[in-house]
Each structure stands twice: as structure tokens, then as C-alpha cells.
Amino acid sequence: MSLSEARYHDLVDAVQEEIEDVFDDSGLDVDLENSGGVLTVRFENGTQLIFSRQPALRQLWVAARSGGFHFDYDEAAQHWICDSNDERLGELLARVVLEQGGEALDFEAL
């Protein structure tokens, strides 16, 4: 069953808020910008992490230094899952934030 557009946007809004909260609660020096449904995280070293909506596909796309990743929402598991390697969004975020920001943050809730 595919997500309704309203549910899709609610899920993306919630995950972006959670991501912002994790960064806000950390000691990591990042610049967060949420504009037009795109959340951009800029690290001190100049690298970025970009979360963008793809409503037509009902996907959340993540662009990191290590590449681009496309996530589908798994209703049964209640997680965003990468369509290429089945990695959960929280696992990917923990990995790329460590790579780009040099600090381990806990995104386990995602």
C-alpha cells in the first residue's frame, strides 16, 4: 500500500524535525537550514548533508559526501529504508555524520 501524499509529508516533516533535534542536542558545530522542504546540514569542514523530498516517488533523498541515497518508508517496520542496500535512515545518518562531522551521534530512533 502506498502512502497518501498527506501522510508522506507528515512523515518527512517528523523525520526532519527529529534530525534537527539530534543536531541541536549535540555539541557538533553545524548550520541547519530548512527551506522549501529541503533540510541542509552544513558541517564546519564545508561538507553538507542534504535531505530532500521526492513526493512523486514518496521517497526521502539524502545527499552526502559519500553519495546519494533514496529511502522508502516501510510502514510495517516504521522506518525509512534505503532502496539500494536496505540500510535504515538512522544507520546511514550515524555513519555519514561520523564521516563528515567527526562525531558519533545517535540517530537510532530513525
C-alpha positions in Angstrom: 0.0 0.0 0.0 1.4 3.4 -1.0 1.5 6.4 1.3 -1.0 9.1 0.9 0.6 12.5 0.0 -0.5 13.9 3.4 0.9 11.0 5.3 4.1 11.2 3.3 4.6 14.9 4.1 3.8 14.3 7.8 6.5 11.5 7.9 9.1 13.7 6.2 8.3 16.6 8.5 8.6 14.4 11.5 11.9 12.9 10.4 13.4 16.2 9.5 12.4 17.6 13.0 14.0 14.6 14.7 17.2 15.1 12.7 17.3 18.8 13.6 16.7 17.9 17.3 19.6 15.4 17.3 22.0 18.0 15.9 20.6 20.7 18.2 21.2 18.5 21.2 24.7 17.5 20.1 27.9 19.5 20.6 28.6 19.4 16.9 29.1 22.8 15.2 26.7 22.6 12.2 24.5 25.1 10.4 20.9 23.8 9.8 18.7 25.3 7.1 15.2 24.0 6.4 13.8 25.7 3.3 11.1 24.6 0.9 11.0 21.1 2.4 14.8 20.6 2.0 16.9 20.3 5.1 20.6 21.2 4.7 23.2 20.4 7.3 26.5 22.2 6.8 29.5 20.9 8.7 32.4 23.0 9.9 34.7 21.5 7.3 32.4 22.7 4.5 30.7 19.4 3.6 26.9 19.1 3.5 24.2 16.6 4.2 21.0 17.4 2.2 17.6 15.8 2.8 15.1 16.4 0.0 11.5 15.3 -0.6 10.6 13.4 -3.7 6.8 13.4 -3.3 6.0 11.9 -6.7 8.0 8.8 -5.7 7.1 9.1 -2.0 10.8 9.0 -1.2 13.3 10.9 1.0 16.6 11.5 -0.7 19.8 12.0 1.2 22.9 13.5 -0.4 26.1 13.1 1.5 29.8 13.3 0.7 29.8 9.5 0.1 26.9 9.6 -2.3 23.2 9.8 -2.9 20.7 7.6 -1.1 17.0 7.1 -1.7 14.7 6.0 1.1 11.2 4.4 1.0 9.0 4.4 4.2 8.4 0.9 5.5 5.0 1.0 7.2 5.5 -2.4 8.9 8.9 -1.5 10.3 8.1 2.2 10.8 11.4 3.2 9.4 12.8 4.8 6.3 14.8 2.1 4.4 17.4 2.7 1.7 16.2 1.2 -1.6 19.7 0.1 -2.7 21.0 -1.6 0.4 18.2 -1.9 3.0 20.1 0.3 5.4 17.9 2.2 7.9 18.0 6.0 7.7 19.3 6.2 11.3 22.2 3.8 10.5 23.1 5.8 7.4 23.0 9.1 9.3 25.2 7.8 12.1 27.7 6.7 9.5 27.8 9.8 7.4 27.8 12.2 10.3 30.8 10.4 11.8 32.5 10.6 8.3 31.7 14.2 7.7 31.4 15.7 11.2 33.9 13.5 13.0 31.4 12.8 15.9 29.2 9.9 16.6 25.6 11.0 17.1 22.6 8.8 18.0 20.0 8.5 15.2 18.8 5.2 16.5 15.2 6.4 16.7 15.0 6.9 13.0 
